[in-house]
Amino acid sequence: MKKETKLIEKGGESQVVYIGIDVHKKQWKVAIYTQLYEYKVFSQDPDPGQLYVFLCTHFPGWRYMSVYEAGFCGFWIDASLSALGIENMVINPADLPESQKDRRRKTDTGDARKLAKALRGGFLKGIYCPSSSFQSLRSMVRHRNKLVKSQTIWKNRIKSYLSLHGVFISPCWQERNWSGHFLRWLYALPFGDQIQRTTLASMLDTLRGIREEITRVNRTLRHLSKEEEHQKILSCLTSVPGIGLTSGWIIYTELMDLSRFRLRDHLHSYCGLVPDLNQSGERDKGSGITRRSNRYLRAILVEASWQAIRRDPALQTYYQEQLSRMKAQQAIIRVAKKLLNRIRKCWVDQVPYQINTPAPEATTAPAGVKAAGVEAAGVERKSA
């Protein structure tokens, strides 16, 4: 293919420029295409303004369309390009059409070219780009989730360190769920030499710092939940059985805008509550629940479903019907889909969740329900 590197004046055969951007931390690889040919592939600093100056210099008055893959850089590039008048699209990297040869011979230049060609051919579908305010809320909620995971890791490290030196925690202490009294007992625990006690104190200080950060974030989220902008939706979400304030924030910040899901099936797919299929000819083989999902939402919805079948007779009956045909882990996914539909209804209509009057035969817990449900990191339970 012949490359064109001369200046293109307004009034040419095509008035649209297609830009594929392979984004990296230190530099971008940019591919410029017109409707007829490849114009240029070059490297530049990670600066949207520099790209805009290049386009205005070589394609004055043209329409600019760009695309890049979602990744570590988030959505600030999309916001910057849109502010400059460039019609940008952010795509899921897994949705970029490529051949087997492209997968085996991957280069930054090749990736930029594939993006530009696919954009020109109309083969791409962009993902939802949240506003800056929602990005801030989502970042805070996800930060809390990481802090909770770190807290669990350090608890396990402390217990492993004590076991390494022959110190085993009594069951009466384990029932206290790492209370302040239990931590003080660990600080004063007489074992080993001075170095071992100093090491334990350092590990406990780290755990205490993480707990303080979790408390600070929880306080901020409680304050934000009282703002009029979020209060109505969060009150509807927290009325759902099994969903507390923390899990309500997760659902709210991960979904953000339900109007972007045209069908309920699209919402189910985004939350990871649909199966993967492998169909060819007469063979139709399912491979279980899909791996492509929002990892935060599915855990929350499944956890809430275990609680909902205890408190909502209609969902309890539905779970028992599904349990007669499949395993409990599969049946609870069906319940999660039905619960998600009800959450959507409460959110859109901004009405609280309604629990039907308990039927006489639904007074006991359904068969196959675990005593504590499926635990998810960072999930806040609601008391019955």
Order of alpha helices (4+ residues) and beta strands (2+ residues): beta-beta-beta-alpha-beta-alpha-beta-alpha-alpha-alpha-alpha-alpha-alpha-alpha-alpha-alpha-beta-beta-alpha-alpha-alpha
